[in-house]
Amino acid sequence: MTEIIRQTLDKMPDRYPTDGTFELTVRCNFHCKMCLFRHDDSENREIMEKELSAEQWVDLAQQAADAGTVSLLITGGEPMLRPDFCEIWEGIYKKGFLMTLYTNASLVTDKVIEVLIRYPPHKIGITIYGASPETYEKVCENPQAFQRVIDGIHRLQSLPSRLEFRTTIIKDNYDDFDDICELVSKEFGEEYKLVQTRMVTQSVRGACADVRTCRLEPEDNVKLAFHRGVNIIKKYIGDSYDEKNLYAVYKDKSKDSTFSPRLTLFGCNAGMQNYTISWDGQLLGCQMMGNFAEDVVEKGFRKAWEDFPKQVRLPEVNEKCRNCENQKICNVCCASRYAETGDLAGCPEYVCRDTEIVSELLRRNQNESKEDDERV
């Protein structure tokens, strides 16, 4: 992670709100054990009272377009859970964005598909968590959802949109990973790729999931990544592959001469080009971080965007991370620090363990390569 963080505004690079996320709701019809954002069902009534109206979402879309937003992601929770989803989608779509929709595909009704046919997303990200009703019951507490998801995906395939399948692997669907890949390929087409969440952090912004009880151990995270790498290589070149090629998955940035730190708010594009407007009208730099927010309804989009950096003050990163020899290959960021430790400068043990395993693999690969060179 880039450790140079902006502390004053005088050197702030230009910021342009080109890529936005509208989080229509944090409610969902699934109860996924690892969900970052879903609140307990007992809060749904209060949440619904505070959710922005369709009119407010469409108005904010116009304001965002006027401020320079080009790409817009519509997500949740499950956005189709809102009874006014079609009204919101149509109103926002007409503003001219490059539109992406994230959905679990279980609520694709006749009305929804009719609207999406008229106003098709450029891309649809579909979450798929298992290859059977049994796995959906374990992960989402909803065995009936599996067939509804399959049927919904087939309906979405009638659109001219690019489909992207997304999954998160936890203990309950770890043994289903190959079956999920096969399901996507055989049921929907070999041209579709499956995007897997590399690492699952604790839930954020008041969400209810206890992720620590269900997520994989770091050793299994890395093992799964290598397993997937083997499968990809076999797909393209057959069984005659060299396992050393897999180490390219974990490129050592410290050896990349082009690597240089950037001066940003959080060490990434959050709050610089990317932003999220939450279900209750808060402008966030990152959907995972509610620490810094501006009331976009009260201030209006442009003013909220302009004011956002003024409140961002990050503590100095802890000494262990600052002096760590593995920081160039570490996946840690401000959001994961806070999610895991409750401290924006904290050192998340879970991420550390994962990084140490990857670092050991890199060292082993370097030693083997050196030995091969010496033999030659």
Secondary structure, DSSP 8 states (H G I E B T S, - for coil): ----B---STT-------EEEEE--S--S---TT-SS---GGGHHHHHHHS--HHHHHHHHHHHHHHT--EEEEESS-GGGSTTHHHHHHHHHTT--EEEEEE-SS---HHHHHHHHHS--SEEEEE---SSHHHHHHHHS-TTHHHHHHHHHHHHTTSSSEEEEEE---GGGGGGHHHHHHHIIIII-TT--EEE-S------TT----GGGTS--HHHHHHHHHHHHHHHHHHHHTT---GGGGGGGG--GGG-TT-----BSSSSSBTTTEEEE-TTSEEESSTT--SSEEEHHHH-HHHHHHHGGGG-------HHHHT-TTGGG----HHHHHHHHS-TT---HHHHHHHHHHHHHHHHHHHHHHHHHHH-
